[in-house]
């Protein structure tokens, strides 16, 4: 019986220790799989048409489809998404984050700035 209590207590302690998400954990989760690709993340708090505009832009050029690994949308009204935004220092919504395989390469609220970033990369 004592062994079962020790095992349960150990599992509980490990679970508590692992439940705290760090900024690095969030960056690892959001990062692209390759140094030559990017991921775009849109953090929003209310229904917006930016997601549709972003998808239209992404599908507007074949080069973008190859350069951008994917787009993820995060509704910050969900606790986990809000925690990620807070760890990244995002307090104003909607906001875009562009990640390469290691870091945030652009954080902006402006879709035109996001487009300008990619237009510089595409010949």
C-alpha positions as CSV (number, residue, x, y, z in Angstrom):
1,X,0.0,0.0,0.0
2,X,2.8,2.4,0.9
3,X,4.5,1.7,-2.5
4,X,1.3,2.7,-4.3
5,X,1.1,5.9,-2.4
6,X,4.7,6.7,-3.2
7,X,4.1,6.0,-6.9
8,X,1.0,8.1,-7.0
9,X,2.8,11.0,-5.2
10,X,5.7,10.7,-7.6
11,X,3.4,10.9,-10.7
12,X,1.6,13.9,-9.2
13,X,4.9,15.7,-8.5
14,X,6.2,15.0,-12.0
15,X,2.9,16.1,-13.6
16,X,2.9,19.4,-11.6
17,X,6.6,20.0,-12.6
18,X,5.9,19.4,-16.3
19,X,2.7,21.5,-16.5
20,X,4.5,24.8,-16.5
21,X,5.1,25.9,-20.1
22,X,8.1,28.0,-20.7
23,X,8.7,30.6,-23.5
24,X,11.1,28.2,-25.1
25,X,8.5,25.4,-25.1
26,X,6.1,27.8,-26.9
27,X,8.8,28.8,-29.4
28,X,9.7,25.1,-30.0
29,X,6.0,24.3,-30.6
30,X,5.5,27.2,-33.0
31,X,8.7,27.0,-35.0
32,X,9.1,25.7,-38.5
33,X,10.7,22.3,-39.2
34,X,13.4,23.7,-41.5
35,X,15.6,26.8,-41.7
36,X,14.3,27.5,-45.2
37,X,10.6,27.5,-44.2
38,X,8.4,29.7,-42.0
39,X,5.2,29.3,-40.0
40,X,2.7,32.1,-39.6
41,X,0.6,32.3,-36.4
42,X,-2.4,34.6,-35.9
43,X,-3.4,35.3,-32.3
44,X,-6.8,36.9,-32.1
45,X,-9.5,37.6,-29.5
46,X,-12.5,38.2,-31.6
47,X,-13.9,37.0,-34.9
48,X,-11.9,38.7,-37.6
49,X,-11.6,38.4,-41.3
50,X,-7.8,38.6,-41.1
51,X,-7.7,34.8,-41.2
52,X,-9.4,34.8,-44.6
53,X,-7.2,37.6,-45.9
54,X,-4.1,35.7,-44.7
55,X,-5.2,32.5,-46.4
56,X,-5.9,34.4,-49.6
57,X,-2.4,35.9,-49.5
58,X,-0.7,32.6,-48.8
59,X,-2.5,31.0,-51.7
60,X,-1.8,33.9,-54.1
61,X,1.7,32.7,-55.1
62,X,3.2,29.2,-55.6
63,X,6.4,30.5,-54.0
64,X,4.6,31.3,-50.7
65,X,3.1,27.8,-50.6
66,X,6.6,26.4,-50.7
67,X,8.1,29.0,-48.3
68,X,5.4,29.0,-45.7
69,X,5.1,25.6,-43.9
70,X,1.7,26.5,-42.5
71,X,-0.6,28.9,-40.8
72,X,-2.0,28.4,-37.3
73,X,-4.8,30.4,-35.7
74,X,-5.0,30.9,-31.9
75,X,-8.1,32.2,-30.3
76,X,-6.8,33.8,-27.1
77,X,-10.1,33.4,-25.4
78,X,-8.9,29.8,-24.9
79,X,-6.7,29.6,-21.8
80,X,-3.8,27.7,-23.4
81,X,-3.6,30.1,-26.3
82,X,-3.8,33.1,-24.0
83,X,-0.9,31.7,-22.0
84,X,1.2,31.2,-25.2
85,X,0.5,34.8,-26.2
86,X,1.5,36.1,-22.8
87,X,4.7,34.1,-22.8
88,X,5.5,35.6,-26.2
89,X,4.7,39.1,-25.0
90,X,1.7,39.6,-27.2
91,X,-0.9,41.7,-25.4
92,X,-2.7,43.4,-28.3
93,X,-4.8,41.4,-30.7
94,X,-5.0,40.4,-33.5
95,X,-1.2,39.9,-33.9
96,X,0.8,37.9,-36.4
97,X,4.0,36.0,-35.5
98,X,6.3,34.6,-38.2
99,X,8.7,31.9,-37.0
100,X,11.6,30.2,-38.7
101,X,13.1,27.1,-37.1
102,X,14.7,29.0,-34.2
103,X,13.0,32.3,-33.4
104,X,10.4,34.9,-34.1
105,X,11.5,36.7,-37.2
106,X,8.5,39.1,-37.3
107,X,5.8,40.2,-34.9
108,X,3.2,42.6,-36.3
109,X,-0.4,43.6,-36.2
110,X,-0.3,44.7,-39.8
111,X,-1.0,42.2,-42.6
112,X,0.8,44.5,-45.1
113,X,4.0,44.3,-43.0
114,X,3.7,40.5,-43.1
115,X,3.3,40.6,-46.9
116,X,6.3,43.0,-47.2
117,X,8.4,40.6,-45.2
118,X,7.7,37.7,-47.6
119,X,7.8,39.8,-50.8
120,X,11.5,40.5,-49.9
121,X,12.2,36.8,-49.7
122,X,10.5,35.9,-53.0
123,X,12.5,36.9,-56.1
